[in-house]
Amino acid sequence: MPRFCSTANILVDPKVGEEFDPNWMDSNKLILPKNKKWDYKRPMKLEDVNLWEIIYEASYGQGVYAAWDPYAEFYLITTGWDWDLKPWQKTNTRFYETYYGPDYGPNITQILHNRCKELKYPIKIGKTWVDDEDMWLYKKEKENKIIKY
């Protein structure tokens, strides 16, 4: 079963835990939280995401997350906590990286996979289902060919 969390759950207060609605379990089918698609009219920012799908989480603030609401090619990798915080500071701070689909082109899943390998995160990349209207995110850019006459 997929798990979900908010940006605040990830970056500020992990003790709050996951976003979960017990009604999601009231069916024989998989019920997922509602979401809307991102329109790609402007680059997505961390603040735009209300809900993340958890791809991987581990101790010490490590994790990989995919934007769920709004739904887009936007990923968050957290690489650990800032252990230099003073005791009187109330918020936690995680080091993080974001990856936005159109910025990285059709190889975004390979780029994410390579970064996870560097961090020693055990992530497997499977086949990706892409709706027809979102294929433009995955098409390779045309090569500029020089034609000699």
C-alpha positions in Angstrom: 0.0 0.0 0.0 1.4 3.4 -0.9 2.2 5.8 1.9 1.8 9.6 1.8 3.1 12.5 3.8 3.0 16.3 3.7 6.0 18.6 3.2 5.8 19.6 6.8 5.9 15.9 7.8 9.1 15.5 5.8 11.1 18.7 6.5 9.8 20.1 9.8 8.2 17.6 12.1 8.6 13.9 11.2 7.0 12.9 14.5 3.6 13.8 13.1 4.0 10.8 10.8 2.1 10.0 7.6 -1.0 11.4 6.1 -3.6 8.7 6.5 -7.3 8.4 6.3 -8.8 5.3 7.9 -11.5 5.3 5.2 -8.9 4.4 2.7 -9.1 0.9 4.2 -12.9 0.6 3.8 -12.7 -1.1 0.4 -11.4 -4.2 -1.3 -9.8 -1.8 -3.8 -6.8 0.4 -3.4 -8.1 3.9 -2.5 -5.6 6.8 -2.9 -5.8 10.4 -1.7 -7.4 12.8 -4.2 -5.0 14.9 -6.2 -4.9 17.3 -9.2 -2.5 17.4 -12.0 0.1 20.2 -12.2 -0.3 22.4 -15.3 3.4 23.0 -16.0 2.7 26.7 -16.7 5.6 27.5 -14.4 8.3 25.5 -12.7 7.1 23.7 -9.6 8.5 24.6 -6.2 8.6 22.7 -3.0 5.9 25.0 -1.5 3.5 23.9 -4.3 3.3 20.3 -3.1 0.6 19.5 -0.5 1.1 15.7 -0.5 4.0 13.4 -1.3 4.1 9.7 -2.1 6.8 8.0 0.0 9.1 6.0 -2.3 11.8 5.3 0.3 12.4 6.4 3.9 15.2 5.5 6.3 16.7 6.6 9.6 18.6 9.9 10.0 16.3 11.9 7.7 17.0 10.0 4.5 14.2 9.6 1.9 12.9 9.8 -1.6 9.4 11.3 -2.4 7.3 11.9 -5.5 4.8 14.8 -5.7 1.3 13.4 -5.4 -0.9 16.6 -5.0 -0.4 18.2 -7.3 0.7 15.3 -9.4 3.8 16.0 -11.5 7.3 14.9 -12.4 8.7 16.4 -9.2 10.8 14.5 -6.8 12.4 15.3 -3.4 15.4 13.5 -2.0 16.4 14.1 1.6 19.9 13.3 2.6 19.9 13.7 6.4 19.3 16.0 9.3 21.2 19.1 10.2 22.9 17.9 13.4 24.3 21.3 14.2 21.0 22.7 15.4 21.1 24.3 18.9 18.8 22.8 21.6 16.6 26.0 21.7 15.8 25.8 18.0 12.3 24.4 17.6 12.3 23.2 14.0 14.3 20.4 12.5 16.2 20.9 9.3 16.8 18.3 6.6 19.2 18.6 3.7 17.2 18.1 0.5 17.4 18.2 -3.3 14.5 18.6 -5.7 14.2 17.3 -9.3 11.7 18.7 -11.7 10.8 16.8 -14.8 11.1 19.4 -17.6 14.4 20.7 -16.1 15.9 17.2 -16.4 14.2 16.0 -19.5 13.4 12.4 -20.5 16.2 11.0 -18.3 14.8 12.1 -15.0 14.2 8.6 -13.7 17.8 7.6 -14.6 19.2 10.7 -13.0 17.2 10.0 -9.8 18.3 6.3 -9.9 22.0 7.4 -10.2 21.7 9.8 -7.3 20.1 7.2 -5.1 23.0 4.8 -6.0 25.5 7.5 -4.9 23.6 7.9 -1.6 23.3 4.0 -1.3 19.5 4.2 -1.2 18.1 0.8 -2.3 15.8 2.1 -5.1 14.6 0.1 -8.1 13.3 1.9 -11.1 10.5 0.0 -12.9 8.5 0.8 -16.0 6.8 4.2 -15.9 3.2 4.6 -17.1 2.8 7.9 -18.9 -0.5 9.3 -20.0 -0.6 10.5 -23.7 -1.0 14.1 -22.8 2.2 14.0 -20.6 4.4 12.3 -23.2 6.1 15.6 -24.0 7.9 15.3 -20.7 9.6 12.1 -21.9 10.4 12.8 -25.5 14.0 13.2 -26.4 14.9 16.6 -27.8 15.6 16.6 -31.5 19.3 16.7 -32.2 20.7 19.6 -34.2 22.3 18.1 -37.2 24.7 19.9 -39.4 24.1 19.2 -43.0 26.9 19.8 -45.4 26.1 20.7 -49.0 
